[in-house]
Amino acid sequence: MNTTIMLFLLQDGITNGAIYALLGLALVLVFAVTRVILIPQGEFVTYGALTYASLASGQMPGTAQLALAMGIAACAFDLFVARKTLHGRLILRSVLANVVLPAIVLALTIYFAAQKPPVAICIALSLVIVAMIGLYLYRIAFQPLAHTSVLVLLIASVGVHLALQGLGLLFFGAEGQRGPAVLSGAFTAGSLRFTGQSLTVYGITIAFIVGLWLFFGLTLYGKALRATAVNRLGARLAGIRTTLSGQIAFLLASVIGALSGIMIVPITTLYYDSGFLIGLKGFVAAIIGGLVSYPLTAVAALFVGIVEAFSSFYASNYKEVIVFMLLIPVLLLRSLAAPAVEEEKD
């Protein structure tokens, strides 16, 4: 170990930590608003990355067809729930949002996939497709269970993760893919070399964190999300649509996951199941942040990335074990600091 190697490891750790920070923030947001521990966050990463890589190579991604199928199911759910109060406006709005929109996106995907579109179009289509999947996923799997216990929501989250992972194998196959860099070029600063892709990771992470801060602090929907996170029942009594808050939370989480995957796939080869491990490292950061603190989650994510980088240098075979062992002291300290709760008696 010398100074140059240490700087390289720090750079690599900060790059990975920036990705984990985005995923950790998404997990905290979803849990705070909906009480769902979003295990499928990793699938949003792989779906975004592999959809982007498939489009860039001129292949048709199956995720666009999945979005249409889930939209049709969501439309059927909406019409069934509102069957006693159906009217023309409700039907039209549901059909447009859940069927027409994904059908248009599917048609655009088929058209552009045959022409190997530029990077900007690949990114835009990938984000829209995964965002729709996240939105419809909440409507189909989690909105009907919104008032159940956290344990039931966790079981549903595990089931959704397994289903999406199997569909990922069906859509993209077992072979890994890499996508083109979002920003090419590189420059050196001393002994460090910064690529355009790493600068893209830093820039997008900072922009997203600032954007989320402005969204929660200045916009009406952001304040509604904060109110729902603080007190769900109180938010409902104040006239806030908690269902809409859940939809926005899942929409943001899916966009963050897809964007993270798009930033990762030019750097490393991703497989259909790679997102699960990446999402778990974001989950470690979210747990360190207590699933409530956004700044602490971001700082913890950078720490997780740096620990992973140095672990890969000193003990590469055990780097995953070392990263996940960070949870043990955190959970121990939180359990000791938590107030004692008496068990309920029958």
C-alpha positions in Angstrom: 0.0 0.0 0.0 1.3 3.4 -1.0 -0.2 6.8 -1.4 -1.0 6.3 -5.1 -2.8 3.0 -4.4 -4.7 4.6 -1.5 -5.9 7.4 -3.7 -7.1 5.0 -6.4 -9.0 3.0 -3.8 -10.5 6.1 -2.4 -11.6 7.2 -5.9 -13.1 3.8 -6.6 -14.8 3.7 -3.2 -16.4 7.2 -3.7 -17.6 6.2 -7.2 -19.3 3.1 -5.9 -20.5 4.9 -2.8 -22.2 7.5 -4.9 -24.3 4.8 -6.5 -25.1 3.2 -3.1 -26.1 6.6 -1.9 -28.7 7.0 -4.6 -30.1 3.5 -3.9 -30.0 4.0 -0.1 -32.0 7.3 -0.5 -34.6 5.5 -2.7 -35.0 2.8 -0.1 -35.4 5.3 2.8 -37.9 7.3 0.7 -40.1 4.2 -0.1 -40.0 2.8 3.4 -40.8 6.2 5.0 -43.8 6.8 2.8 -45.2 3.2 2.3 -43.5 1.1 5.0 -42.2 -1.2 2.2 -38.7 -2.5 2.4 -38.1 -2.4 -1.3 -36.1 -5.5 -2.0 -36.8 -5.2 -5.8 -34.8 -2.0 -5.9 -31.9 -4.1 -7.3 -34.2 -5.2 -10.1 -34.8 -1.6 -11.1 -31.0 -1.3 -11.4 -30.6 -4.3 -13.7 -33.7 -3.5 -15.7 -32.5 0.0 -16.4 -28.9 -1.1 -17.1 -29.8 -4.0 -19.4 -32.6 -2.2 -21.2 -30.1 0.6 -21.9 -27.5 -1.9 -23.1 -30.0 -3.8 -25.2 -31.2 -0.7 -27.0 -27.7 0.5 -27.6 -26.8 -2.8 -29.3 -30.0 -2.7 -31.4 -31.9 -5.4 -29.5 -35.5 -5.2 -28.4 -35.7 -5.3 -24.5 -38.6 -7.3 -23.1 -39.1 -4.8 -20.3 -41.1 -2.6 -22.7 -43.6 -5.5 -23.2 -43.6 -6.1 -19.4 -44.5 -2.4 -18.8 -47.5 -2.8 -21.2 -48.7 -6.0 -19.6 -48.4 -4.5 -16.1 -50.3 -1.4 -17.3 -53.1 -3.5 -18.6 -53.3 -5.3 -15.2 -53.2 -2.0 -13.3 -56.0 -0.7 -15.5 -58.1 -3.8 -14.7 -57.4 -3.3 -11.0 -58.5 0.3 -11.2 -61.8 -0.5 -13.0 -62.5 -3.4 -10.7 -62.0 -1.3 -7.5 -64.2 1.5 -8.9 -66.8 -0.7 -10.5 -69.6 0.8 -8.5 -68.8 4.4 -9.3 -67.6 4.0 -12.9 -67.9 7.0 -15.2 -66.5 8.0 -18.5 -63.8 10.3 -17.2 -62.4 7.7 -14.8 -62.3 5.0 -17.5 -60.6 7.3 -20.0 -58.0 8.5 -17.5 -57.2 4.9 -16.5 -56.9 3.6 -20.0 -54.8 6.6 -21.1 -52.4 6.3 -18.2 -52.1 2.5 -18.0 -52.7 1.2 -21.5 -52.2 3.9 -24.1 -49.0 5.4 -22.6 -47.1 2.1 -22.3 -48.3 1.1 -25.8 -46.8 4.3 -27.2 -43.6 3.7 -25.4 -43.5 0.1 -26.7 -44.0 1.3 -30.3 -41.2 3.8 -29.9 -38.9 1.1 -28.4 -39.6 -1.2 -31.3 -38.9 1.6 -33.8 -35.7 2.8 -32.2 -34.3 -0.6 -31.3 -34.1 -1.5 -35.0 -32.0 1.6 -35.7 -29.4 1.5 -32.9 -30.4 4.9 -31.4 -28.0 7.4 -29.9 -27.2 7.3 -26.2 -29.6 10.0 -25.2 -32.6 8.2 -26.7 -31.5 4.9 -25.1 -31.3 6.6 -21.7 -34.7 8.3 -22.1 -36.5 5.2 -23.2 -34.9 3.1 -20.4 -35.9 5.5 -17.7 -39.4 5.8 -19.0 -39.9 2.0 -19.3 -38.5 1.3 -15.8 -40.5 4.2 -14.3 -43.7 2.7 -15.6 -42.8 -0.7 -14.3 -42.2 0.8 -10.8 -45.5 2.8 -10.9 -47.5 -0.2 -12.0 -45.7 -2.5 -9.6 -47.0 -0.4 -6.7 -50.5 -0.4 -8.0 -50.6 -4.2 -8.5 -48.6 -5.6 -5.7 -48.4 -3.0 -2.8 -51.3 -0.6 -3.0 -53.9 -3.4 -2.1 -51.7 -4.2 0.9 -51.1 -0.6 2.0 -52.8 -1.1 5.4 -51.3 -4.4 6.3 -48.3 -5.0 8.6 -44.7 -4.4 7.7 -44.1 -8.2 7.7 -46.8 -8.8 5.1 -45.3 -6.0 2.9 -41.9 -7.5 3.4 -43.1 -11.0 2.2 -44.8 -9.3 -0.8 -41.5 -7.5 -1.5 -39.6 -10.8 -1.5 -42.1 -12.3 -3.9 -41.9 -9.4 -6.3 -38.1 -9.6 -6.2 -38.1 -13.3 -7.1 -40.7 -12.7 -9.9 -38.8 -9.8 -11.4 -35.5 -11.6 -11.2 -37.0 -14.6 -13.1 -38.4 -12.2 -15.7 -35.0 -10.6 -16.0 -33.5 -14.0 -16.9 -36.2 -14.5 -19.5 -35.7 -11.0 -21.0 -31.9 -10.7 -21.0 -30.6 -14.2 -20.7 -27.8 -15.5 -18.5 -25.0 -13.7 -20.3 -23.8 -10.3 -19.0 -24.0 -7.1 -21.0 -22.1 -3.7 -21.0 -23.4 -0.5 -22.4 -21.7 2.5 -24.0 -20.3 5.3 -21.8 -22.7 8.2 -21.2 -19.7 10.6 -21.4 -16.5 9.7 -23.1 -13.0 11.1 -22.6 -10.8 11.3 -19.5 -8.3 13.5 -17.8 -5.6 13.1 -15.2 -5.1 15.1 -12.0 -1.8 14.2 -10.4 -1.7 10.4 -10.1 -5.4 10.0 -10.5 -7.3 9.4 -13.8 -10.9 10.5 -14.0 -13.0 9.1 -16.8 -16.0 10.8 -18.3 -18.2 8.0 -16.8 -16.9 8.5 -13.3 -17.5 12.3 -13.6 -21.0 11.5 -14.8 -21.6 9.4 -11.7 -20.5 12.2 -9.4 -22.5 14.8 -11.3 -25.7 12.9 -11.5 -25.5 11.9 -7.8 -25.0 15.4 -6.6 -27.7 16.7 -9.0 -30.2 14.1 -7.8 -29.5 14.8 -4.1 -29.9 18.5 -4.6 -33.0 17.9 -6.7 -34.6 15.7 -4.0 -33.7 18.3 -1.4 -35.5 21.0 -3.4 -38.4 18.7 -4.2 -39.1 17.9 -0.6 -38.5 21.4 0.6 -40.2 23.5 -2.0 -42.9 21.6 -3.9 -46.4 20.7 -2.8 -46.0 17.0 -3.7 -42.7 16.9 -1.8 -44.2 18.3 1.3 -47.1 15.8 0.9 -44.6 13.0 0.8 -42.9 14.3 4.0 -46.2 14.6 5.7 -47.1 11.0 4.8 -43.7 9.8 6.0 -44.2 11.5 9.4 -47.8 10.4 10.0 -49.7 8.4 7.4 -53.1 8.7 9.2 -52.6 12.4 10.0 -51.8 13.0 6.3 -55.0 11.3 5.2 -57.0 13.4 7.7 -55.4 16.5 6.3 -56.6 15.6 2.8 -53.4 14.2 1.4 -53.9 11.2 -0.9 -51.5 8.6 0.6 -52.0 6.4 -2.5 -50.6 9.2 -4.7 -47.7 9.6 -2.2 -46.9 5.9 -2.6 -47.1 6.1 -6.4 -44.7 9.1 -6.4 -42.3 7.3 -4.0 -42.2 4.1 -6.2 -41.8 6.3 -9.3 -38.8 8.1 -7.8 -37.3 4.8 -6.6 -37.6 3.2 -10.0 -36.1 6.2 -11.8 -33.2 6.3 -9.3 -32.6 2.6 -9.7 -32.7 2.7 -13.5 -30.4 5.7 -13.5 -27.9 4.0 -11.2 -27.9 0.9 -13.5 -27.3 3.1 -16.6 -24.3 4.7 -14.8 -22.9 1.3 -13.7 -23.2 -0.7 -16.9 -20.5 1.1 -18.9 -18.1 0.4 -16.0 -18.8 -3.2 -15.2 -20.6 -6.2 -16.8 -24.0 -6.7 -15.3 -26.1 -9.8 -15.3 -29.8 -10.3 -14.8 -29.3 -10.9 -11.0 -26.4 -8.4 -10.4 -28.8 -5.7 -9.1 -29.7 -7.7 -6.0 -26.2 -7.5 -4.5 -25.9 -3.8 -5.5 -29.2 -3.0 -3.9 -28.2 -4.8 -0.7 -25.3 -2.5 -0.3 -27.6 0.5 -0.7 -29.8 -1.3 2.0 -26.7 -1.5 4.3 -26.4 2.3 4.0 -30.1 2.8 4.6 -30.0 0.7 7.7 -27.0 2.6 9.1 -29.2 5.7 8.4 -32.0 4.1 10.4 -34.3 4.1 7.4 -35.2 7.6 8.3 -32.2 10.0 7.8 -31.3 11.0 4.2 -28.0 12.8 5.0 -26.8 9.9 7.3 -27.7 7.4 4.6 -25.7 9.3 2.0 -22.7 9.5 4.3 -23.0 5.8 5.2 -23.1 4.9 1.5 -19.8 6.6 0.8 -18.4 4.8 3.9 -19.7 1.5 2.5 -18.1 2.2 -0.9 -14.7 3.0 0.6 -14.8 0.0 2.9 -15.6 -2.2 -0.1 -12.8 -0.7 -2.1 -10.2 -1.3 0.6 -11.6 -4.7 1.4 -11.1 -5.7 -2.3 -7.5 -4.8 -2.0 -6.7 -6.5 1.3 -9.1 -9.4 1.3 -10.9 -9.6 -2.1 -12.5 -13.0 -1.3 -14.2 -11.6 1.8 -15.1 -8.1 0.7 -18.8 -8.8 0.6 -18.7 -10.4 4.1 -16.8 -7.3 5.4 -19.4 -4.9 3.9 -22.4 -6.8 5.3 -20.7 -7.2 8.7 -21.0 -3.4 9.0 -24.6 -4.1 9.9 -23.8 -6.0 13.1 -22.4 -3.2 15.3 -25.0 -0.8 14.0 -27.9 -3.1 14.8 -26.4 -3.9 18.1 -26.0 -0.2 19.1 -29.6 0.5 17.9 -31.0 -2.4 19.9 -29.2 -1.3 23.1 -30.3 2.3 22.6 -33.9 1.5 21.8 -36.4 1.7 24.8 -37.5 -1.5 26.3 -40.9 -2.7 25.2 -42.8 -5.2 27.1 -44.2 -8.2 25.2 -47.9 -8.4 24.8 -49.6 -10.9 26.9 -52.4 -13.1 25.7 
